[in-house]
Amino acid sequence: MPGWLNDAVFYEIYPQSFADSNGDGIGDLQGIIGKLDYVKELGCNALWINPCYDSPFKDAGYDVRDYKKVAERYGTNDDLKELFSKAHEKGIHVLLDLVPGHTSEEHAWFKESSKAEKNEFSGRYIWTGHWLEGVPGHPWIAGECERPACYMLNFFKCQPALNYGFLHPEKPWQSSTDSPEARATLEAMKDVMRFWLDAGCDGFRVDMADSLVKDDDEKKSGTCALWREVRQMLDDDYPEAAIISEWSNPELAINSAHFHMDFCLDHASNGYHTLLRDYWDDDGDNSFFKAGGHGDVMRFLDDYLPRYEATKDNGFISLISCNHDTRRPAYSLSEREIKVAYAFIYTMPGVPFVYYGDEIAMRYLDLPTKEGGYDRTGSRTPMQWDGSANFGFSLAPADKLYLPQDPSNDAPTAEKAMADPASVYHVIKALLTIRHEHKALQADGGLEVLYAEKEKLPFVYARRSGDDGVLVALNPSLNEVSARVNAAVDDELLSLGETSVSCEGNESTITMGPQSFIIFKLA
């Protein structure tokens, strides 16, 4: 396990929307380099950069045309190497986005694989045996290539599936996971990883990490075996490199596939969804952090705690403020509600992530689709830095920006947030400062739930590491609440709202006003 992960807080950057250094309306790598001090000052010491490779951008870069070449819109390979170097000088690690399950249909591998004549890339993708034979149970395309066969898709039409084999091949055209063609695909992806690790990258966030072996079993045993091999390569040759999976199944991703970290994603079936974005049903907003809602922390804990206990000795679960696929918290939460939510996200175990702009409560915008974004597009708008033209994102004319920006008169900016001591920015900065100062709050600090009951508040928990202990209490509701917990507290570290604590021996009674949180050092 890379030691630096224990104190890591990641900042996710959607590169086309962060900072434009050359005035073309699209963010770029030099723009990111120019904002590294901002990231560091916030309290983040690691970056995840969404795909910056050469691409036709039919899926915002998740359709890779060349894994080893930076897209021209972002700069050059040398710019990316400079970013690694400058970030490292400031104590910031950098993860790139790896897209291993598919490429663009414009990738050189696919062009060769599409040819009728057999060549070394013929088996790099999944093709059926005949142009009239589809792929049972999977999306597929026919009639677009000279090769007389259909090819399988991994997601969009522009993303043909790479061939890592089928767990139990049943047809002549289906490869086994240990076939020469499936092995060649895995080795090619390992080569891509080595290329960027040798250039200075610190690891990878892995897109659709569970999508490699086709017709895999419920435990994803075929796919997990491939990732264990990748992890072994990292352990042997790049022991400080980290990998995090887009899987949202930590028992498989961490325990079976041996990823260092796995995201909690906003899936309607999991506990994370109930915290910030449980607003799709007809009965209103039932998110835990919605003050006037009907949230219940047990819906999160019943899902999270068994996963945490099962994986805490092997890796980390990552909680996120948002990501490029998810509506921003400000879509449904007020700034006060966001502050209470962040007190939770950034004091829980694991390695947390801040999505660019969430630290200033940037809003979700209702926009038409751009580069395959669809309803995700509204969370991918350009960063709002200051009160100058285009909020300081770019010197290009407004109609040339990658996406429109918030048209509201009170649109948030980093400049305004940094000048306001009561802003979301300063709350998250204070939280991250406390997290870095206390080992108990870092990734591997233990978690003990002190008070959590169905449909009751507050939610109180302790984090411990050796002699260091921290207590966190949260009240997202509009009511005053109190609880008696088996813990004695010492100095207050941070609070929001009206709170009071009385101690008697090893017990404390915590009384909390509406929409409040409090963080104490344990005695």
DRENNU-55513 format. One line per field, with one value per residue (C-alpha): residue in one letter; x, y, z; chain; residue number from 0. Coordinates in steps of 0.1 Angstrom, whole numbers, plus 5000, padded with zeros to 4 digits. Example, Ala and Ser with C-alpha at 12.3 -4.5 7.8 and 13.67 -1.06 7.14 Angstrom:
residu: A; S
u: 5123; 5137
v: 4955; 4989
w: 5078; 5071
chaine: A; A
num: 0; 1
END
This chain:
residu: M; P; G; W; L; N; D; A; V; F; Y; E; I; Y; P; Q; S; F; A; D; S; N; G; D; G; I; G; D; L; Q; G; I; I; G; K; L; D; Y; V; K; E; L; G; C; N; A; L; W; I; N; P; C; Y; D; S; P; F; K; D; A; G; Y; D; V; R; D; Y; K; K; V; A; E; R; Y; G; T; N; D; D; L; K; E; L; F; S; K; A; H; E; K; G; I; H; V; L; L; D; L; V; P; G; H; T; S; E; E; H; A; W; F; K; E; S; S; K; A; E; K; N; E; F; S; G; R; Y; I; W; T; G; H; W; L; E; G; V; P; G; H; P; W; I; A; G; E; C; E; R; P; A; C; Y; M; L; N; F; F; K; C; Q; P; A; L; N; Y; G; F; L; H; P; E; K; P; W; Q; S; S; T; D; S; P; E; A; R; A; T; L; E; A; M; K; D; V; M; R; F; W; L; D; A; G; C; D; G; F; R; V; D; M; A; D; S; L; V; K; D; D; D; E; K; K; S; G; T; C; A; L; W; R; E; V; R; Q; M; L; D; D; D; Y; P; E; A; A; I; I; S; E; W; S; N; P; E; L; A; I; N; S; A; H; F; H; M; D; F; C; L; D; H; A; S; N; G; Y; H; T; L; L; R; D; Y; W; D; D; D; G; D; N; S; F; F; K; A; G; G; H; G; D; V; M; R; F; L; D; D; Y; L; P; R; Y; E; A; T; K; D; N; G; F; I; S; L; I; S; C; N; H; D; T; R; R; P; A; Y; S; L; S; E; R; E; I; K; V; A; Y; A; F; I; Y; T; M; P; G; V; P; F; V; Y; Y; G; D; E; I; A; M; R; Y; L; D; L; P; T; K; E; G; G; Y; D; R; T; G; S; R; T; P; M; Q; W; D; G; S; A; N; F; G; F; S; L; A; P; A; D; K; L; Y; L; P; Q; D; P; S; N; D; A; P; T; A; E; K; A; M; A; D; P; A; S; V; Y; H; V; I; K; A; L; L; T; I; R; H; E; H; K; A; L; Q; A; D; G; G; L; E; V; L; Y; A; E; K; E; K; L; P; F; V; Y; A; R; R; S; G; D; D; G; V; L; V; A; L; N; P; S; L; N; E; V; S; A; R; V; N; A; A; V; D; D; E; L; L; S; L; G; E; T; S; V; S; C; E; G; N; E; S; T; I; T; M; G; P; Q; S; F; I; I; F; K; L; A
u: 5000; 5015; 5021; 5011; 4975; 4969; 4970; 4957; 4928; 4922; 4910; 4893; 4900; 4879; 4907; 4886; 4868; 4894; 4917; 4924; 4960; 4960; 4926; 4910; 4881; 4891; 4910; 4945; 4975; 4993; 4961; 4962; 4999; 4991; 4965; 4985; 4990; 4952; 4948; 4975; 4961; 4927; 4942; 4943; 4976; 4966; 4949; 4928; 4927; 4900; 4913; 4937; 4947; 4943; 4906; 4878; 4859; 4826; 4826; 4847; 4879; 4867; 4870; 4908; 4925; 4960; 4968; 5004; 4997; 4982; 4952; 4962; 4935; 4953; 4989; 5017; 5033; 5060; 5032; 5019; 5054; 5059; 5026; 5038; 5071; 5056; 5029; 5056; 5076; 5045; 5039; 5010; 5005; 4988; 4966; 4956; 4923; 4929; 4902; 4910; 4877; 4875; 4890; 4878; 4868; 4895; 4923; 4950; 4944; 4908; 4916; 4939; 4915; 4887; 4906; 4895; 4931; 4943; 4969; 4984; 4954; 4926; 4920; 4925; 4887; 4857; 4844; 4817; 4823; 4800; 4786; 4751; 4759; 4755; 4768; 4742; 4734; 4757; 4754; 4771; 4777; 4775; 4782; 4808; 4840; 4854; 4859; 4829; 4819; 4801; 4820; 4810; 4806; 4816; 4794; 4787; 4787; 4821; 4837; 4844; 4852; 4888; 4892; 4902; 4884; 4852; 4851; 4835; 4839; 4810; 4815; 4845; 4850; 4850; 4885; 4894; 4910; 4944; 4943; 4971; 4948; 4934; 4969; 4981; 4954; 4963; 5000; 4992; 4973; 5001; 5025; 5003; 5005; 5042; 5046; 5029; 5043; 5078; 5069; 5061; 5024; 5016; 4989; 4954; 4918; 4903; 4872; 4846; 4870; 4846; 4841; 4871; 4862; 4829; 4801; 4820; 4804; 4787; 4821; 4838; 4864; 4879; 4882; 4895; 4923; 4935; 4935; 4955; 4981; 4982; 4985; 5014; 5032; 5027; 5039; 5070; 5080; 5061; 5053; 5043; 5018; 4981; 4950; 4914; 4885; 4853; 4834; 4814; 4818; 4847; 4845; 4852; 4874; 4896; 4895; 4893; 4908; 4933; 4927; 4940; 4908; 4872; 4847; 4813; 4794; 4759; 4740; 4704; 4709; 4736; 4740; 4760; 4731; 4709; 4732; 4730; 4709; 4679; 4655; 4642; 4611; 4577; 4577; 4602; 4639; 4649; 4686; 4701; 4717; 4686; 4674; 4637; 4637; 4631; 4667; 4678; 4715; 4709; 4701; 4738; 4753; 4735; 4751; 4784; 4795; 4796; 4816; 4840; 4845; 4851; 4878; 4894; 4925; 4931; 4923; 4902; 4866; 4865; 4837; 4832; 4816; 4806; 4822; 4819; 4790; 4770; 4749; 4767; 4756; 4744; 4717; 4695; 4714; 4718; 4753; 4745; 4734; 4766; 4788; 4772; 4776; 4813; 4819; 4809; 4826; 4860; 4861; 4852; 4876; 4892; 4906; 4881; 4877; 4868; 4853; 4866; 4842; 4824; 4845; 4828; 4794; 4793; 4759; 4746; 4733; 4706; 4725; 4722; 4746; 4782; 4806; 4784; 4776; 4738; 4724; 4759; 4769; 4756; 4783; 4811; 4810; 4841; 4855; 4845; 4876; 4869; 4848; 4867; 4854; 4844; 4849; 4887; 4885; 4895; 4903; 4883; 4850; 4822; 4806; 4839; 4840; 4839; 4805; 4785; 4789; 4765; 4745; 4732; 4741; 4752; 4772; 4799; 4836; 4867; 4877; 4844; 4846; 4881; 4873; 4843; 4853; 4819; 4819; 4819; 4855; 4867; 4847; 4862; 4897; 4893; 4881; 4911; 4935; 4921; 4922; 4959; 4967; 4950; 4960; 4927; 4910; 4932; 4924; 4932; 4920; 4894; 4856; 4833; 4796; 4787; 4751; 4730; 4694; 4668; 4651; 4668; 4696; 4723; 4747; 4779; 4810; 4846; 4878; 4909; 4945; 4968; 4965; 4948; 4910; 4884; 4846; 4823; 4786; 4762; 4727; 4714; 4678; 4659; 4654; 4674; 4686; 4707; 4724; 4744; 4775; 4801; 4831; 4848; 4858; 4886; 4893; 4868; 4884; 4857; 4819; 4790; 4758; 4747; 4762; 4770; 4786; 4785; 4808; 4803; 4831; 4835; 4802; 4792; 4758; 4758; 4731; 4730; 4710; 4696; 4719; 4750; 4782; 4809; 4843; 4861; 4894; 4887; 4900
v: 5000; 5034; 5052; 5086; 5075; 5076; 5114; 5120; 5142; 5142; 5171; 5159; 5181; 5179; 5193; 5210; 5230; 5240; 5268; 5279; 5292; 5299; 5316; 5290; 5285; 5250; 5242; 5228; 5213; 5247; 5260; 5233; 5240; 5276; 5266; 5241; 5266; 5270; 5232; 5230; 5260; 5244; 5214; 5188; 5170; 5148; 5152; 5130; 5143; 5130; 5116; 5140; 5116; 5121; 5115; 5125; 5135; 5118; 5108; 5137; 5118; 5084; 5074; 5072; 5074; 5072; 5062; 5076; 5110; 5140; 5155; 5187; 5207; 5201; 5205; 5180; 5151; 5175; 5196; 5166; 5157; 5193; 5190; 5158; 5176; 5209; 5190; 5168; 5199; 5211; 5177; 5168; 5134; 5130; 5102; 5099; 5083; 5049; 5036; 4999; 4984; 5001; 5026; 5050; 5035; 5057; 5041; 5025; 4992; 4992; 5003; 4973; 4950; 4961; 4949; 4917; 4904; 4888; 4907; 4911; 4933; 4911; 4897; 4930; 4935; 4912; 4902; 4876; 4849; 4864; 4898; 4885; 4872; 4895; 4893; 4877; 4898; 4927; 4958; 4953; 4970; 4956; 4969; 4996; 4977; 4956; 4927; 4904; 4903; 4923; 4939; 4943; 4977; 4985; 5016; 5042; 5033; 5049; 5026; 4991; 4966; 4955; 4917; 4904; 4871; 4854; 4836; 4806; 4808; 4790; 4801; 4797; 4835; 4839; 4839; 4825; 4848; 4830; 4830; 4847; 4875; 4883; 4882; 4906; 4930; 4929; 4933; 4963; 4980; 4973; 4989; 5020; 5022; 5018; 5045; 5071; 5059; 5062; 5097; 5107; 5097; 5084; 5060; 5057; 5060; 5031; 5037; 5009; 4987; 4957; 4956; 4936; 4899; 4893; 4871; 4871; 4855; 4873; 4875; 4889; 4863; 4866; 4904; 4903; 4879; 4904; 4933; 4912; 4907; 4944; 4951; 4926; 4946; 4978; 4962; 4948; 4978; 5009; 5003; 5039; 5040; 5038; 5025; 5034; 5017; 5030; 4999; 5009; 4973; 4974; 4938; 4928; 4958; 4959; 4923; 4904; 4927; 4942; 4979; 5002; 5022; 5020; 5048; 5051; 5061; 5077; 5045; 5044; 5010; 5020; 5040; 5068; 5078; 5084; 5111; 5139; 5129; 5109; 5132; 5113; 5097; 5113; 5116; 5144; 5147; 5120; 5128; 5126; 5161; 5178; 5198; 5196; 5161; 5128; 5114; 5085; 5078; 5041; 5037; 5048; 5029; 4996; 4996; 5011; 4996; 4959; 4970; 4991; 4962; 4938; 4959; 4982; 4960; 4958; 4992; 5023; 5033; 5068; 5092; 5121; 5155; 5148; 5138; 5145; 5119; 5133; 5164; 5189; 5191; 5226; 5212; 5204; 5215; 5250; 5262; 5254; 5219; 5214; 5225; 5199; 5172; 5181; 5178; 5142; 5134; 5148; 5132; 5096; 5068; 5062; 5086; 5114; 5134; 5170; 5177; 5210; 5238; 5220; 5239; 5271; 5255; 5258; 5250; 5224; 5240; 5227; 5224; 5205; 5176; 5182; 5154; 5126; 5143; 5143; 5152; 5151; 5181; 5206; 5194; 5199; 5237; 5259; 5267; 5302; 5319; 5356; 5385; 5391; 5381; 5344; 5343; 5342; 5308; 5320; 5351; 5336; 5352; 5338; 5320; 5300; 5285; 5248; 5251; 5281; 5294; 5303; 5333; 5343; 5376; 5358; 5331; 5318; 5324; 5313; 5349; 5357; 5324; 5330; 5365; 5353; 5336; 5320; 5304; 5267; 5272; 5281; 5253; 5226; 5242; 5240; 5204; 5194; 5212; 5192; 5160; 5165; 5173; 5143; 5108; 5096; 5114; 5100; 5071; 5042; 5057; 5035; 5043; 5038; 5048; 5063; 5073; 5064; 5054; 5050; 5083; 5100; 5125; 5135; 5111; 5108; 5089; 5086; 5082; 5068; 5061; 5051; 5078; 5103; 5104; 5127; 5129; 5142; 5150; 5160; 5174; 5181; 5188; 5219; 5208; 5209; 5174; 5158; 5124; 5109; 5090; 5069; 5092; 5121; 5151; 5176; 5206; 5217; 5216; 5230; 5237; 5252; 5264; 5263; 5233; 5224; 5195; 5184; 5157; 5134; 5109; 5090; 5101; 5132; 5148; 5166; 5192; 5205; 5233; 5231; 5224; 5221; 5200; 5199; 5182; 5175; 5160; 5130; 5132
w: 5000; 4990; 5023; 5009; 5005; 5042; 5043; 5008; 4998; 4961; 4939; 4907; 4877; 4845; 4823; 4796; 4823; 4849; 4835; 4800; 4795; 4758; 4752; 4730; 4754; 4766; 4798; 4794; 4813; 4816; 4831; 4857; 4864; 4871; 4897; 4917; 4945; 4948; 4951; 4977; 4997; 4999; 5015; 4987; 4981; 4952; 4918; 4897; 4861; 4838; 4805; 4787; 4759; 4722; 4714; 4689; 4721; 4713; 4750; 4765; 4762; 4775; 4738; 4736; 4702; 4715; 4751; 4749; 4734; 4751; 4733; 4714; 4731; 4764; 4753; 4748; 4765; 4778; 4794; 4812; 4824; 4836; 4855; 4872; 4881; 4893; 4913; 4930; 4940; 4959; 4975; 4952; 4937; 4903; 4891; 4854; 4842; 4827; 4803; 4799; 4787; 4753; 4729; 4703; 4670; 4656; 4676; 4654; 4671; 4660; 4625; 4621; 4638; 4614; 4584; 4566; 4565; 4597; 4616; 4651; 4662; 4648; 4683; 4702; 4701; 4704; 4670; 4661; 4634; 4608; 4597; 4604; 4639; 4668; 4704; 4726; 4757; 4747; 4724; 4691; 4657; 4622; 4587; 4594; 4587; 4559; 4583; 4578; 4614; 4641; 4670; 4706; 4723; 4759; 4763; 4735; 4698; 4695; 4721; 4708; 4736; 4741; 4742; 4777; 4769; 4782; 4815; 4798; 4760; 4742; 4706; 4683; 4682; 4720; 4735; 4769; 4794; 4790; 4752; 4733; 4721; 4756; 4771; 4744; 4754; 4790; 4783; 4760; 4789; 4813; 4788; 4788; 4825; 4826; 4800; 4822; 4854; 4839; 4829; 4865; 4870; 4905; 4895; 4879; 4885; 4865; 4844; 4844; 4862; 4863; 4825; 4813; 4811; 4794; 4807; 4840; 4870; 4900; 4918; 4887; 4892; 4857; 4859; 4894; 4884; 4858; 4882; 4907; 4881; 4875; 4912; 4914; 4886; 4906; 4938; 4921; 4899; 4911; 4948; 4954; 4925; 4935; 4917; 4925; 4908; 4894; 4908; 4939; 4952; 4976; 4987; 4951; 4940; 4972; 4986; 4953; 4926; 4950; 4941; 4968; 4968; 4955; 4950; 4966; 4935; 4933; 4925; 4936; 4953; 4977; 5009; 4995; 4973; 5004; 5017; 4992; 4961; 4972; 4954; 4925; 4941; 4942; 4980; 4980; 4990; 5015; 5015; 5049; 5046; 5033; 5064; 5057; 5043; 5059; 5058; 5079; 5085; 5090; 5053; 5047; 5076; 5070; 5035; 5044; 5077; 5065; 5035; 5056; 5081; 5053; 5035; 5061; 5065; 5027; 5012; 5014; 5005; 4989; 4996; 4970; 4971; 4935; 4902; 4865; 4862; 4892; 4898; 4921; 4957; 4952; 4928; 4958; 4989; 5004; 5014; 5050; 5042; 5021; 5050; 5073; 5045; 5040; 5078; 5073; 5040; 5051; 5085; 5075; 5069; 5035; 5009; 5001; 4968; 4962; 4927; 4913; 4921; 4949; 4974; 4963; 4959; 4921; 4907; 4884; 4852; 4829; 4796; 4763; 4759; 4750; 4741; 4753; 4786; 4784; 4819; 4833; 4812; 4838; 4863; 4838; 4833; 4835; 4869; 4882; 4895; 4899; 4887; 4855; 4820; 4819; 4856; 4850; 4833; 4798; 4777; 4748; 4737; 4759; 4729; 4724; 4759; 4763; 4781; 4792; 4828; 4856; 4843; 4878; 4894; 4925; 4907; 4931; 4925; 4942; 4947; 4966; 4986; 4997; 5009; 5029; 5062; 5064; 5029; 5020; 5009; 5044; 5060; 5037; 5041; 5079; 5077; 5056; 5079; 5108; 5088; 5080; 5116; 5132; 5123; 5137; 5108; 5081; 5058; 5081; 5114; 5130; 5130; 5160; 5157; 5191; 5183; 5153; 5154; 5127; 5119; 5149; 5153; 5159; 5142; 5164; 5157; 5168; 5148; 5165; 5157; 5185; 5212; 5188; 5189; 5174; 5179; 5152; 5157; 5130; 5130; 5095; 5106; 5114; 5150; 5182; 5191; 5218; 5226; 5254; 5242; 5258; 5252; 5270; 5250; 5253; 5230; 5203; 5169; 5147; 5149; 5130; 5147; 5183; 5201; 5237; 5255; 5291; 5304; 5333; 5337; 5305; 5291; 5272; 5265; 5232; 5224; 5189; 5173; 5138; 5109; 5129; 5134; 5160; 5161; 5193; 5203; 5225; 5260
chaine: A; A; A; A; A; A; A; A; A; A; A; A; A; A; A; A; A; A; A; A; A; A; A; A; A; A; A; A; A; A; A; A; A; A; A; A; A; A; A; A; A; A; A; A; A; A; A; A; A; A; A; A; A; A; A; A; A; A; A; A; A; A; A; A; A; A; A; A; A; A; A; A; A; A; A; A; A; A; A; A; A; A; A; A; A; A; A; A; A; A; A; A; A; A; A; A; A; A; A; A; A; A; A; A; A; A; A; A; A; A; A; A; A; A; A; A; A; A; A; A; A; A; A; A; A; A; A; A; A; A; A; A; A; A; A; A; A; A; A; A; A; A; A; A; A; A; A; A; A; A; A; A; A; A; A; A; A; A; A; A; A; A; A; A; A; A; A; A; A; A; A; A; A; A; A; A; A; A; A; A; A; A; A; A; A; A; A; A; A; A; A; A; A; A; A; A; A; A; A; A; A; A; A; A; A; A; A; A; A; A; A; A; A; A; A; A; A; A; A; A; A; A; A; A; A; A; A; A; A; A; A; A; A; A; A; A; A; A; A; A; A; A; A; A; A; A; A; A; A; A; A; A; A; A; A; A; A; A; A; A; A; A; A; A; A; A; A; A; A; A; A; A; A; A; A; A; A; A; A; A; A; A; A; A; A; A; A; A; A; A; A; A; A; A; A; A; A; A; A; A; A; A; A; A; A; A; A; A; A; A; A; A; A; A; A; A; A; A; A; A; A; A; A; A; A; A; A; A; A; A; A; A; A; A; A; A; A; A; A; A; A; A; A; A; A; A; A; A; A; A; A; A; A; A; A; A; A; A; A; A; A; A; A; A; A; A; A; A; A; A; A; A; A; A; A; A; A; A; A; A; A; A; A; A; A; A; A; A; A; A; A; A; A; A; A; A; A; A; A; A; A; A; A; A; A; A; A; A; A; A; A; A; A; A; A; A; A; A; A; A; A; A; A; A; A; A; A; A; A; A; A; A; A; A; A; A; A; A; A; A; A; A; A; A; A; A; A; A; A; A; A; A; A; A; A; A; A; A; A; A; A; A; A; A; A; A; A; A; A; A; A; A; A; A; A; A; A; A; A; A; A; A; A; A; A; A; A; A; A; A; A; A; A; A; A; A; A; A; A; A; A; A; A; A; A; A; A; A; A; A; A; A; A; A; A; A; A; A; A; A; A; A; A
num: 0; 1; 2; 3; 4; 5; 6; 7; 8; 9; 10; 11; 12; 13; 14; 15; 16; 17; 18; 19; 20; 21; 22; 23; 24; 25; 26; 27; 28; 29; 30; 31; 32; 33; 34; 35; 36; 37; 38; 39; 40; 41; 42; 43; 44; 45; 46; 47; 48; 49; 50; 51; 52; 53; 54; 55; 56; 57; 58; 59; 60; 61; 62; 63; 64; 65; 66; 67; 68; 69; 70; 71; 72; 73; 74; 75; 76; 77; 78; 79; 80; 81; 82; 83; 84; 85; 86; 87; 88; 89; 90; 91; 92; 93; 94; 95; 96; 97; 98; 99; 100; 101; 102; 103; 104; 105; 106; 107; 108; 109; 110; 111; 112; 113; 114; 115; 116; 117; 118; 119; 120; 121; 122; 123; 124; 125; 126; 127; 128; 129; 130; 131; 132; 133; 134; 135; 136; 137; 138; 139; 140; 141; 142; 143; 144; 145; 146; 147; 148; 149; 150; 151; 152; 153; 154; 155; 156; 157; 158; 159; 160; 161; 162; 163; 164; 165; 166; 167; 168; 169; 170; 171; 172; 173; 174; 175; 176; 177; 178; 179; 180; 181; 182; 183; 184; 185; 186; 187; 188; 189; 190; 191; 192; 193; 194; 195; 196; 197; 198; 199; 200; 201; 202; 203; 204; 205; 206; 207; 208; 209; 210; 211; 212; 213; 214; 215; 216; 217; 218; 219; 220; 221; 222; 223; 224; 225; 226; 227; 228; 229; 230; 231; 232; 233; 234; 235; 236; 237; 238; 239; 240; 241; 242; 243; 244; 245; 246; 247; 248; 249; 250; 251; 252; 253; 254; 255; 256; 257; 258; 259; 260; 261; 262; 263; 264; 265; 266; 267; 268; 269; 270; 271; 272; 273; 274; 275; 276; 277; 278; 279; 280; 281; 282; 283; 284; 285; 286; 287; 288; 289; 290; 291; 292; 293; 294; 295; 296; 297; 298; 299; 300; 301; 302; 303; 304; 305; 306; 307; 308; 309; 310; 311; 312; 313; 314; 315; 316; 317; 318; 319; 320; 321; 322; 323; 324; 325; 326; 327; 328; 329; 330; 331; 332; 333; 334; 335; 336; 337; 338; 339; 340; 341; 342; 343; 344; 345; 346; 347; 348; 349; 350; 351; 352; 353; 354; 355; 356; 357; 358; 359; 360; 361; 362; 363; 364; 365; 366; 367; 368; 369; 370; 371; 372; 373; 374; 375; 376; 377; 378; 379; 380; 381; 382; 383; 384; 385; 386; 387; 388; 389; 390; 391; 392; 393; 394; 395; 396; 397; 398; 399; 400; 401; 402; 403; 404; 405; 406; 407; 408; 409; 410; 411; 412; 413; 414; 415; 416; 417; 418; 419; 420; 421; 422; 423; 424; 425; 426; 427; 428; 429; 430; 431; 432; 433; 434; 435; 436; 437; 438; 439; 440; 441; 442; 443; 444; 445; 446; 447; 448; 449; 450; 451; 452; 453; 454; 455; 456; 457; 458; 459; 460; 461; 462; 463; 464; 465; 466; 467; 468; 469; 470; 471; 472; 473; 474; 475; 476; 477; 478; 479; 480; 481; 482; 483; 484; 485; 486; 487; 488; 489; 490; 491; 492; 493; 494; 495; 496; 497; 498; 499; 500; 501; 502; 503; 504; 505; 506; 507; 508; 509; 510; 511; 512; 513; 514; 515; 516; 517; 518; 519; 520; 521; 522
END
